[in-house]
Amino acid sequence: MIVTLAAIGLFASGLQPPPEAERPEPPQTEAQQAEDRDNEVSEGERSGDGGNLDRVICDWRRVQGSNRRERVCQTVGDRRATRDQARDTIQRMQGSRTDPAG
């Protein structure tokens, strides 16, 4: 809490924190950098548009009526199927409505 107050005080006064206060990133080997590149997830893959349909994606979702969260894991193919089914349902519901004026 004291660190937060000190940072707010520095920000309010317009002063920059000393350079030694910034934490440098630890050095990585080429193997670690390659692994990080392989594990990167794009936004398209996150939403289920990735090429590998067997890849498992896990999310934390809030339980309705509670502050508790639960972990939900699905394959990319399952996410895509769920998304497509929801899209079809919404389109069907919107198409079934009739215009009372027309």
C-alpha positions in Angstrom: 0.0 0.0 0.0 2.9 2.3 0.8 4.4 1.6 -2.7 1.0 2.5 -4.3 0.8 5.7 -2.4 4.4 6.6 -3.3 3.6 5.9 -7.0 0.5 8.0 -6.9 2.5 10.8 -5.2 5.2 10.6 -8.0 2.5 10.6 -10.7 0.7 13.6 -9.1 4.0 15.6 -8.8 5.0 14.8 -12.4 8.3 13.1 -11.3 9.5 9.9 -12.9 10.4 6.9 -10.7 14.1 6.1 -10.6 15.2 3.7 -13.4 16.3 1.1 -10.9 12.6 0.8 -9.7 11.7 -0.8 -13.1 12.1 -4.5 -13.2 13.9 -5.7 -16.3 12.7 -8.8 -18.1 14.8 -11.8 -17.3 16.9 -13.0 -20.2 15.5 -15.9 -22.2 17.2 -18.5 -24.2 16.4 -19.1 -27.8 14.5 -22.3 -26.8 12.3 -20.4 -24.4 11.6 -17.7 -27.1 10.7 -20.4 -29.6 8.4 -22.1 -27.1 6.7 -18.7 -26.4 6.2 -18.1 -30.1 4.7 -21.6 -30.5 2.3 -21.0 -27.5 1.0 -17.6 -28.6 -2.7 -17.6 -29.2 -4.2 -15.1 -31.6 -7.6 -13.6 -31.0 -9.0 -15.7 -33.9 -7.8 -18.9 -32.3 -9.1 -17.7 -28.9 -12.6 -17.4 -30.4 -12.4 -20.8 -32.0 -11.2 -19.9 -35.5 -7.9 -21.8 -35.3 -6.9 -24.5 -37.7 -6.4 -27.3 -35.2 -10.0 -28.5 -34.2 -8.7 -30.9 -31.5 -6.9 -28.1 -29.5 -8.4 -27.5 -26.1 -9.1 -24.0 -24.9 -10.0 -23.3 -21.3 -11.8 -20.2 -19.9 -12.9 -19.1 -16.5 -16.6 -18.3 -16.5 -18.6 -16.7 -13.8 -21.4 -18.9 -12.3 -24.7 -17.2 -12.6 -26.0 -15.8 -9.3 -22.5 -16.1 -7.7 -19.1 -14.5 -7.6 -17.6 -17.9 -8.0 -15.9 -18.8 -11.3 -15.6 -22.2 -12.9 -13.1 -23.5 -15.5 -14.8 -24.5 -18.7 -12.6 -26.4 -21.3 -13.7 -27.1 -24.9 -12.0 -28.1 -28.1 -11.8 -25.6 -30.9 -14.3 -27.7 -32.9 -16.8 -27.7 -30.0 -16.5 -23.9 -29.6 -17.1 -23.4 -33.3 -20.1 -25.7 -33.3 -21.6 -23.9 -30.3 -21.0 -20.5 -31.9 -22.6 -21.6 -35.2 -25.6 -23.1 -33.4 -26.1 -19.9 -31.4 -25.8 -17.8 -34.6 -28.4 -20.0 -36.4 -30.8 -19.8 -33.5 -30.6 -16.0 -33.4 -31.1 -15.7 -37.1 -34.1 -18.1 -37.0 -35.6 -16.1 -34.1 -35.1 -12.8 -35.9 -36.6 -14.2 -39.2 -39.7 -15.6 -37.4 -40.8 -12.2 -36.2 -43.4 -10.5 -38.4 -43.7 -6.8 -38.8 -47.1 -5.7 -37.3 -47.2 -2.7 -39.5 -46.6 -4.7 -42.7 
